[in-house]
Amino acid sequence: MVQVAIMGYGVVGSGVAEIITTHKKKLFASLGEEVYIKKILDLREFPDSPLSDRFTKNFNDILNDAEIRVVAEVMGGINPAYDYTTKLLKAGKSVVTSNKELVASKGAQLIEIAKNNNANFLFEASVGGGIPILRPLIQCLVANNVKEIAGILNGTTNFILSKMINEGMDFDSALKLAQDLGFAERNPEADVEGHDACRKICILASLAYGKHIYPDNIHTEGITKISLKDVKYASDYKSVIKLIGDVKLLDNGKIDIFVSPMLIGKKSQLANINDEFNGIMVRGDCTDDVLFYGKGAGSLPTASAVVADIMDSCMHIKERKHLYWADSNNESVLPYNESRTRMYLRVNTPNALDKINKIFGKVYVIASDEELAVATDLMKISQIESNLEKLESEGVKVLSKIRISDL
């Protein structure tokens, strides 16, 4: 018998407990012994739970129990998750987590602590929820040099954009529907402003390129400024708008990484991923493009990935899994203004084409009715921003700018 603990009994934690208790035979067959939940840490009371006798409000009941070998941290946030995880790893207990904020901000430190104490720190559920992505990246695709990872990493924003694209809902109406259906939080800022996707692409980048990429200085845009006119003009350009987390390794060794709405051509694999589903494309030098698709959140999908890490840790007690990246100060990250892209622009008057062509060079006209929508040539962000300042000084108001993808 391997005894485990769960810290947090919310949506994911209760799902972890459910899977472990209802899939006993399946887990026993894989491991060769029973996985037994000994403790569950939560400040709330759950008297009706069949596991009510295993709840505790005292973290030390888990930390000081030598029989507990693996702990699932599914509380979320940094505090007290970081402190608890650090103490558990130093005690030689393996920790698995779905906590993307913790991994994105403290991953390098926690991986190092795990290494020094012959324990494991695993976090498959932190990026794709129920979509397997980290383990395939470090195992199945290990023979590849990863050239780029790009994906729809947030189900809430993809649901909202899908409703705008497919049903003509405006942003506010689509957000309210997402909240009513439970796809969006009452405070949706982390999702709609791109912070959730930023943490996930940073984790993927850190794993792919071996250096911790911190989210604090990564250019991050959300979808709150996307209008139905942008959606229509994107369609006229044979594209759809998706919130994309993207990282690519450049020839000079720099890492170009950002989160931004992008115009994606309708023939792209990512273009047809709708509603609350996520899709992550890994571009390898041997495999070319590989797509991972599924629900990126939810109780049982995310809990499934957590339980997989629990099982992996149970199989490797006192034996480390090879999962590592070094700490860094983001010195390898390309400054955002040096990133190169084509840009969709929407301006307030169709009479501005001559001015735009003069400043940007020849542009592709997408629409020229009551407003003007164009696609620029490939250039650095710094040049685009400089050109936009010149355009504004000419009396042309820029209503929208969105990166154009080559995915």
N, C-alpha and C positions, 0 to 999 in steps of 0.2 A: 504493500500500500504506500502510495506517495501522498502526503498530506499537503494541502495548498490553502491559501487564504485569498480573499477578495477584499480590496479596499474600495468602497463605494458601491452602493446598491441602487443606483439609478437605472436608466434605460439600458446601458451596456452591462453593468454589474449584475443586474437581475437576469439578463440574457445569458451571461456566462454561467451563473448558477443553474439556470434552467437546462442548458445544454449538458453540463456535467452530470446533472442528476437524471436526465431523461435519456442520455446516450451512454449509460454506464457500460453496456455490453460492447458497444462499438469502440469506446475508448480503451476498455480492458483488452480487447483483441489486438489493438495497435501497440499497447504498452507492455502487456503481459502482467499487469497488476492494476489494482483499483486506484483511481484518482478520487481522493476524499477531501471534501471541503470542511476544514476544521474550524475556521474563523471567518466572519464577515464583519468588516469595520464600517460602521455608519452611525451618525449621531441620532438618526431617527429610530423610532420603534416600528417593528414589523411583527406584531403578535400573531397575525394570521398566516405568516409564512411557514411552510413545512420545515424550514431551517431556522426557526425562531430561537432555538436553544444555542445556536452557534454565533449569534450576533454579539458584538462588543463595541463599546465606545472608546476603548483604551488601546491605542496603537501598540503599546508595550506588550499587550497580550499576544500580538503577532511577532513582534521583534524578538522577544525573549523565549519564544517557544521553539526549542531545537528541532521538534518534529516537523515543523512547517518548512518546506524546502523551496517552494515556489509561491510567489505572491503576484496577483493581478492588480495593478494600479489602474483603476478606472474612475477615479474621482474627478479628473480634469483640473486644469489650471496649474499654476506653478507652486503655490503655497496651500497646503503643506506637502504637496506631492513630491517636490524636489527633496525636501528634508527627509521625508519618510523613505523615499527610494534610495537615497544616499546611505542612510543607516542600515537598510535591509541588505544592500549590496556589500557594505563593509562587514556585515555579519555573515557573509557567504551565502545568502539566499538569492536565488535568481528572481528577477522582476520582469514581468511583461506588462505592456501598457498600450492603450489606445490613445494616449494623451499627446496629440500633435504639438500642442504648445510647449509641453515639457521637452519633447524630443528636439524640436526645432531650436529651442533656446539653450538647452542644457545637455544635448545629446553627447557631445564630445567628452564632457566631464564624466557623465554617467557611464559611458562605454569604457573609459579609462579606469574608473573605480571598479567596474565589473571585472575587467582584465586583471587588475592587481589583486583581486580577491577570489579568483578562479570561479566566478559566477557569470551568469548570462543576463544581459539586458536586451530584450527583444521587443519589437514594436511594429509588427506587420500591420496591425489594425490602424496605425496612426495616419496612414496616407490614403489607402483605398477602401477603408472599412472592410467590407466582405470581399473586395477584389484582391486576389493575390498579386502583389507587385514587387515587394522588397525581396522576398525569397527567390522568385524567378530572376530578378535583376542580379543577385549575387551568386546564383547557382546555375540556372538554366542558360543565362546569357553571359556567363563568365568568360567565354572564349571571344567575346566581342569587345571592341573598343566602342563605347557608347558615344555616338556623335551628338545626339540630341534626345531630350525627353520633353514631350509636350502633351498637355492634356486638359480635359475638363475635369477639374478636381473638386468641384463643389456642386452638390446636387441642388441646393436651394437656388443658386443663381441660374443654373441650367434650366430648372423648372420655370423660373420667371421669364427667361429669354424665350423658352419654348412656347409659352403662352402668348408672348408678344409676337413671335414669328408666325405661329400656326393659327392663332385665334384673334389676333388684332387687339389684344388687351394692352392698355397702357401699363407703365411700370407699377404705379401705385395699386391698381386693381389686381395685377398678377401677384404682387407681394402679399396683399391681403389674403388672396386665395391660398397662397403657400402657407401663410400663418394659420389660416382656418383648417387646413389639411394636416398641419403638424410638420410641414417640410421646412418651415422657417420659425425662428425664435421670435418672441415678442420684441426683443431688441435684436434686429437682424444685422447689426453693423459689421460684425466679423465676417459674415457671408457676403453681403452686398458691396462692401468696400474692398473685398479681395484679400483680407487678412488671413482667412482660413486657407485659401488656395496658396498664398505666399508661404505659409508654414510647411505645407505639403511639398511644394516644389523645392523648397530648401532642403528638406529631408532627402528627397530623391537625388538632388544634386550632390549633397554630402556623400551619399552612399555610392553614387556613380563615379565621382571624381576624387574621393578619398580625403577631402578637406571639409571641415565644418563650415557651411555657408549659413551665416546668421541672417534672419529675416529683417532686422532693424533697418538696414541700409539698402534693401532691395526695392527697386521701383515697383510700386503696387497701385493699380487703379481698379476701381470697382465698376459697377454697371448702372449706378444711379443716374448718370447723365445720358443714357441711351434712350432715344425717343423712337416713336413709331415711324417717323420720317427716315431715321437712320436704318431701321429694319427694312423699310420699303426700298430705299436706294441700294442697300446691300443686296436685296433680291434682284433688283435690276442689273446688278453687277455679277449675277449668278453666284451669290455668296449668302452666308448667314452669319450672324454675329454670335460669338461664343466668348465666354470668359476663359482665357487660356493662361495656364502657368507654363512657362517655357524656359528651358535651359539648354544651351549648346556649348560645346567645346570648340573654340576658335583655333585657327592654325598657329596663332602666336601663343597658345597655351592659356589665354584668358577665358573666363567663363562668362558668357552672356546670359543673364538670367533676369526675368521680370514676370509680373502678372499684369495682364491687360485684356480688355475686350479686343477682339480681333475679327476682321472679316475673313471667314474661312470659305474657300471655294466649295460649292455644293457637291463636288465629286470627292472631296476629302473624306477619309474614314471618320473623322471627328464631326463632320457637318451633320450627320444623321443620328447623332446621339441626343436623345430628347428627354424631356421631363426631368425626374430626379436622378437619372442615371449618370454615371461618370464614365469617362474613357481616357486611358493613358496610353500614348503612343511612345514606344521606345525605338529609336533609330540606331541600329548597330551596323558596324562596317561589314559584318558577315551575313546577318539576317535581314538587313534592310529594315523595313518597318514592321513592328509587331504591336498589336493593339490588345490592351486589357480592358474589359468592359464589364460593367455590372452596377449594382446599387452601392454607392459609396458611404451609406450611413444606415441607421436603423438598428434596433435592438439585436436581433438574431444575426443579421449579416456581419455586423461589427464584432459581436460576441463570438461568432464562428472563428474569426481571425485571431482573437485573443486566446480562445481555447486551443487553437493550433499551436500558438507560441507556448502555451502552458505544457502541451504535450511534448513539444520539442525540448523544452527545458527539463521536463521529467526524464526524457531519454538521455539528457546530457548533464545530469547532476554531477558536479565536480569535474566536468569536462566542458571547456569553453567552445561555443560555436564561433566560427570565423566570421565575425561581423565587426568591422572597425573603420573609423575614420579619424584623422588627426585634427586637433584644434587649429584654428587659424584666426586671422584678423580681417578676413575678407579681402586680403591683398590680391587674390587671384581673380576677383570679380571685376569685369569690365565696367568702367563708369557708364551710367545709363546714357549720357549724352553722346557717347561714342558708338552706341548700338546703331545698327543700320536697318532700315525698314522702308517699305513703301507706305504711304499714309493716305487714308480716305479723309477728305475735307468736305465739310458742308458750310457754305457761307450764305449770308442773308440776301444776296441779290444775284440774279442770273447775268447781270451786266459786268461782273467782275472778272470774266475769263481772261481778257487781255492783260489785266494787272497780275493775275495769278501766273499766266504763261511767262510774263516778263520776269517775275521774281523766282518762280520755281523751275522755269524751263517748260517745255511742252508737257501738258498733263492730259490724262484721259478723262473725257467728260462722261459722267454717269447719268446725270440729269440736269436739266436747265429750265425748269418751269418757274415757279415763284421763287425758288431758291436754286442754288448751284451746288452740285455735288461732283467732286472730281477725285481721281486717284493719281498721286504723284509718282515720280520715278523713285528708285532706290537711293537713299541718302542717309547721312547720319542724323540722329535726333537733334544734335546741336544745330545743324544746318536747317532742319525743319523749323525749329523754334525761332531761329534768327529770321527766317523767311516769313514766319507768321507775324512777328513783330513788325516787319516792313509792311506786310499786307494790312495790318490793323492801322498803321500810320497813314495808309492810303485811304482810310475810311471804310474798309471792308471788314465786317464783323464776322469772325469765325464762330459758328454755332456748334460745331462738333469736329473732333479729330479722332480717328480710330486706326490703329495699326492694321495693315493688310498682311495676311499670312501667306507663306509659301508651303504650308503643310499639306 
